[in-house]
Amino acid sequence: MADLHVDFAGIKSKNPFWLASGPPTNTGYQVQRAFEAGWGGAVWKTLGDPIINVTSRFAGLNYGGQRVAGFNNIELITDRPLEVNLREIRETKRKYPDHVIIASLMVEPQAEKWHEIVKRVEDVGVDGLELNFGCPHGMAERGMGSASGQVPELVEKQTYWAKEAAETQVIVKLTPNITDITATAYAATQGGADAVSMINTINSLMGVDLDTWNTIPNVAGKGTHGGYCGPAVKPIALSMVAECAGQPDMNLPISGIGGIENWRDAAEFMLMGASSVQVCTAAMHHGFRIVEDMIDGLNNYLDEKGLTSAMDLVGQTVSKYMKWGDLDLNHKVVAQINQEHCIHCNKCQIACEDTAHQCIEFFTDTEGQVALKVREEDCVGCNLCSIVCPAEGAITMIEQPTSAPMTWNERQRLLSTFGG
């Protein structure tokens, strides 16, 4: 079997699967249960000055029959005394020395505050520190979390303060609630970060109850914005990981977070540049034992690909992710309908006729049955028909012979040169 060990910024982990900072890592009891289940590491629920949480504070988005397609929370950092957390971290690390424990930290943007908490946390034997610059609710109103994470200068300054005191690796957790995540990733680099993790939760309001007109969730009839996570955020998280992994002058290890539920999700994040992955919502939905399938699935996948190590996956797709202007304008695919698999629901024809390019039409086959076919000369290869089709294998996108590749950027250069 393949070797699942990973090296994340010098932190050695028996597998790439870590629990993200959040409700599943609130106590030593929980983290120890997770390690028994097979998780390679855990990022302890964010430490700082204890707060008082509210109830209720979670909400789930169910969509198309799937429970918890998205998840929203207005929970804050730890509500337990720092001394209690530190004692449990020490005990857990002593019992599980081969597992990774990262301490998530959040304090006011003051040098002495960062120096103090870094030293206290490192004294109990953590493997690294994750600076939480991401929470979009509650703590942000106090000048912490995403309020710091949205300001590159504050990210750089606070990273530098943590590094001044730190002897272990410093990971900066980035907020997605920003126009360009690479700006804060660069700031973390300038501050001396050893790695970055992304993404934290996305600012959100889960919904409104149409009977009571209360927000979801609500606290005594009042509501507030919260952090959105779960499977629905995966494409956003994957894009941000790709953006940072593709920066040639950043070159920081990345821990991928956001909607990871299974080994396939993890492999995608690793291919896009993450050398560890963090999971929270899926563990809350299904329990810690989901890691068993994640380990088995990744092992089998690596074996199928002929790879001997999980690290062989890291970054393999990064070079294929580029700006739109570098894509080949001459590349062409068209849709083809497989009549043996078509169930004649007509969803492809409706979608194409109403919202795409009107290139799917009815015809009468040799047996006198009405069926659908694609007028290939008018098909632009948008994929919509294959996306809405409910029958597996009924519509296939077929690559067509084309002329030499030509990107928009190359075309513009030629036009500029020849004055076309």
Secondary structure, 3 states (H helix, E strand, C coil): CCECCEEECCEEECCCEEECCCHHHCCHHHHHHHHHHCCCEEEEEEECCCCCCCCCCEEEEEECCEEEEEEEECCCCCCCCHHHHHHHHHHHHHHCCCCEEEEEECCCCCHHHHHHHHHHHHCCCCCEEEEECCCCCCCHHHCCCHHHHCCHHHHHHHHHHHHHHCCCEEEEECCCCCCCHHHHHHHHHHCCCCEEEECCCEEECCEECCCCCCEECCECCECCCEEEECHHHHHHHHHHHHHHHCCCCCCCCEEEECCCCCHHHHHHHHHCCEEEEEECHHHHHHCCCHHHHHHHHHHHHHHHCCCCEHHHCCCCCHHHCCCHHHCECCCCEEEEECCCCCCCCCHHHHHHHHHCCCCEEEEECCCCCEEEEECHHHCCCCCHHHHHCCCCCCEEEEECCCCCCCEHHHHHHHHHHHCC
